[in-house]
Amino acid sequence: MLLPKSSCLGGPVTTRCDGNSCPMTDLATARLVLEALALEDARDLFAVRGDPEAMAFWDWPADPNPEATVAVVAEMIREASDGHAKYWALRLRSDRTFVGLCDLSEVRPGDSADIGFMLVRRHWDQGLAQEAVMAVLEYAREIGLRSVYARVHDQNERSVRLLKRVGFVAVQMIPHFEIRPGVFRSCRSFRKTF
């Protein structure tokens, strides 16, 4: 369940902008604040994107250095400003510790979007990813999306279990999916319909 920002943090729901990006609704849950991704979040995001274990089931290898993560975040912000995606930095409400990232990409207004999430390893197995995903799904429903899709690498059982817990159903097994030029993995596609 989403909690109104006013009941969580003592103030109204807020938005953040970077450069030309569109205002984006911040979200809050019992333990997390989800804020529009900003370039300043890149240093914290490198804790995930620079970790080979955390990136094992992502489509791209770990970032080699913080500068690479800055470039990725800049591209994410451009996508968001174009209206094609929404990226939230996840922080603990208690002390503002960076937890990870959750996003809606390939946004097709009034229809569907794809969801993604990544957490710093020390925050795994605490239910925080599920909490963030549920908040973003509620937001997707509220803005009129009818479906949200997720694609996971076949052996990523942790993400598969999370998706099933929040109501996603398996749609398709993709045995030879090109995750990046010349690199193929078996993937599974899931869908949640509102």
C-alpha positions as CSV (number, residue, x, y, z in Angstrom):
1,M,0.0,0.0,0.0
2,L,1.2,3.5,-0.8
3,L,1.2,5.9,2.0
4,P,0.5,9.6,1.2
5,K,3.8,11.5,1.5
6,S,2.1,13.8,4.0
7,S,1.5,10.9,6.4
8,C,5.0,9.6,6.0
9,L,7.2,12.6,5.9
10,G,5.1,15.4,7.3
11,G,4.7,17.3,4.0
12,P,2.9,17.2,0.7
13,V,3.9,14.9,-2.2
14,T,6.8,16.6,-4.0
15,T,8.4,16.4,-7.4
16,R,12.0,16.9,-8.5
17,C,13.4,18.0,-11.9
18,D,16.8,17.8,-13.4
19,G,17.6,20.0,-16.4
20,N,14.7,19.6,-18.8
21,S,13.1,16.6,-17.1
22,C,9.4,16.6,-16.4
23,P,8.2,16.8,-12.8
24,M,7.8,13.4,-11.3
25,T,5.8,12.2,-8.4
26,D,7.8,11.1,-5.4
27,L,6.4,8.0,-3.7
28,A,6.6,6.7,-0.1
29,T,6.0,3.4,1.6
30,A,6.3,2.3,5.2
31,R,10.1,2.1,5.0
32,L,11.1,3.8,1.7
33,V,11.0,7.1,-0.1
34,L,11.1,6.8,-3.9
35,E,12.4,10.1,-5.4
36,A,13.0,11.1,-9.0
37,L,16.5,9.9,-10.0
38,A,19.0,12.8,-10.1
39,L,22.5,13.0,-11.4
40,E,23.7,13.3,-7.8
41,D,22.4,9.7,-7.2
42,A,25.0,8.3,-9.6
43,R,27.7,7.9,-6.9
44,D,25.3,5.9,-4.7
45,L,24.0,3.9,-7.7
46,F,27.6,2.8,-8.5
47,A,27.3,0.6,-5.4
48,V,24.9,-1.5,-7.5
49,R,26.0,-0.9,-11.0
50,G,29.7,-1.4,-10.2
51,D,29.0,-4.7,-8.3
52,P,29.4,-7.8,-10.6
53,E,27.2,-9.9,-8.3
54,A,24.4,-7.4,-8.2
55,M,24.7,-7.0,-12.0
56,A,24.8,-10.7,-12.8
57,F,21.2,-10.8,-14.1
58,W,21.2,-7.4,-15.6
59,D,21.5,-6.9,-19.4
60,W,24.8,-5.1,-19.1
61,P,28.0,-6.0,-17.2
62,A,29.0,-4.0,-14.1
63,D,30.1,-0.4,-14.7
64,P,33.9,-0.2,-14.7
65,N,34.0,3.1,-12.8
66,P,31.7,5.8,-11.3
67,E,32.0,7.9,-14.4
68,A,30.3,5.2,-16.4
69,T,27.4,5.2,-13.9
70,V,27.2,9.0,-14.2
71,A,26.8,8.6,-18.0
72,V,24.1,5.9,-17.5
73,V,22.2,8.1,-15.1
74,A,22.4,11.1,-17.5
75,E,20.8,8.9,-20.2
76,M,18.1,7.7,-17.7
77,I,17.3,11.3,-16.9
78,R,17.1,12.1,-20.7
79,E,14.7,9.2,-21.2
80,A,12.5,10.4,-18.3
81,S,12.5,14.0,-19.6
82,D,11.3,12.7,-23.0
83,G,8.4,10.9,-21.2
84,H,9.6,7.4,-22.1
85,A,10.6,6.3,-18.6
86,K,10.4,7.1,-14.9
87,Y,13.3,6.3,-12.6
88,W,13.1,6.4,-8.8
89,A,16.1,6.4,-6.4
90,L,15.1,4.3,-3.4
91,R,16.1,5.6,0.1
92,L,15.3,4.4,3.6
93,R,12.9,6.8,5.3
94,S,14.7,6.4,8.6
95,D,18.1,7.8,7.6
96,R,18.0,8.5,3.8
97,T,20.4,5.6,3.1
98,F,20.5,4.8,-0.7
99,V,18.9,1.4,-1.3
100,G,18.6,1.1,-5.1
101,L,16.6,2.0,-8.1
102,C,13.2,1.1,-9.5
103,D,11.8,2.2,-12.9
104,L,9.0,2.2,-15.4
105,S,10.5,2.2,-18.9
106,E,9.1,1.8,-22.4
107,V,6.1,3.8,-21.1
108,R,3.1,3.6,-23.4
109,P,0.6,6.0,-21.9
110,G,-2.8,4.5,-21.2
111,D,-1.5,1.1,-22.1
112,S,1.7,-0.4,-20.5
113,A,5.3,-0.1,-19.3
114,D,8.1,-2.3,-18.3
115,I,9.3,-2.4,-14.7
116,G,12.9,-2.8,-13.5
117,F,14.6,-2.8,-10.1
118,M,18.1,-3.1,-8.6
119,L,19.2,-2.9,-5.0
120,V,22.5,-2.6,-3.3
121,R,23.4,-6.1,-2.1
122,R,23.4,-5.3,1.6
123,H,19.7,-4.4,1.3
124,W,18.7,-7.8,-0.3
125,D,16.4,-10.2,1.5
126,Q,14.7,-7.5,3.6
127,G,11.5,-7.1,1.5
128,L,12.6,-3.6,0.3
129,A,12.5,-4.5,-3.4
130,Q,9.0,-5.9,-3.1
131,E,8.0,-2.7,-1.2
132,A,9.4,-0.5,-4.0
133,V,7.9,-2.6,-6.8
134,M,4.4,-2.5,-5.1
135,A,4.6,1.3,-4.8
136,V,5.6,1.7,-8.5
137,L,2.8,-0.7,-9.5
138,E,0.3,1.3,-7.6
139,Y,1.6,4.5,-9.3
140,A,1.3,2.7,-12.7
141,R,-2.3,1.8,-12.0
142,E,-3.1,5.4,-10.8
143,I,-1.7,6.9,-14.0
144,G,-3.9,4.7,-16.1
145,L,-1.6,1.9,-17.3
146,R,-3.4,-1.3,-18.0
147,S,-0.4,-3.7,-17.8
148,V,3.2,-3.7,-16.5
149,Y,5.7,-6.2,-18.0
150,A,9.0,-7.5,-16.6
151,R,11.7,-9.5,-18.3
152,V,14.2,-11.5,-16.2
153,H,17.1,-13.7,-17.0
154,D,16.0,-17.3,-16.6
155,Q,18.2,-18.1,-13.6
156,N,17.2,-15.0,-11.6
157,E,15.0,-16.9,-9.2
158,R,15.0,-14.1,-6.6
159,S,13.3,-11.7,-9.0
160,V,11.0,-14.4,-10.3
161,R,9.8,-15.1,-6.8
162,L,9.3,-11.3,-6.1
163,L,7.3,-10.8,-9.3
164,K,5.0,-13.7,-8.5
165,R,4.4,-12.5,-5.0
166,V,3.2,-9.1,-6.3
167,G,0.8,-10.7,-8.8
168,F,2.8,-11.0,-12.1
169,V,2.1,-14.1,-14.2
170,A,4.5,-15.8,-16.6
171,V,3.8,-14.9,-20.2
172,Q,6.6,-16.3,-22.2
173,M,9.9,-18.1,-22.1
174,I,12.4,-16.5,-24.5
175,P,15.2,-19.1,-25.0
176,H,17.6,-17.0,-27.1
177,F,17.1,-13.3,-26.2
178,E,19.8,-10.8,-27.2
179,I,20.4,-8.8,-24.1
180,R,23.1,-6.6,-25.7
181,P,24.8,-6.8,-29.1
182,G,26.1,-10.4,-29.6
183,V,25.2,-11.6,-26.1
184,F,22.2,-13.9,-25.7
185,R,20.4,-15.3,-22.6
186,S,17.3,-17.3,-21.8
187,C,14.8,-14.9,-20.4
188,R,11.3,-15.1,-19.0
189,S,8.6,-12.5,-19.6
190,F,6.0,-11.6,-16.9
191,R,2.9,-9.4,-16.9
192,K,0.7,-7.8,-14.3
193,T,-2.7,-6.6,-15.5
194,F,-4.8,-4.0,-13.5
